[in-house]
Amino acid sequence: MRKQSSMVLVLLVLGLASCGEYEVLEVQKECQRKADSLFMANKKDLIGKFEKICDNNSDKYYQTALDSLRDTRITDIKNLIEK
């Protein structure tokens, strides 16, 4: 009898603990829906802002990439000369 009551208590606690998970999932789904809706409603504005940021920084990123390639090539040439 004691074993059965312990088992029922454990099952009851596990059952009650799992109730909160569904509520959390529903809240997460609702938040995702709202975020998607906001993004779709403001998509054109956001894309314009991102393009402006990219345009402002593209020269800096291009120069950084070019310098990196130059440094790598110089190292490769030095390694070839040393061989």
Summary of the structure (lengths in Angstrom):
residues: 83
radius of gyration: 29.6
end to end distance: 84.6
largest distance: 86.7
contacts: 152
relative contact order: 0.04
helix: 96%
strand: 0%
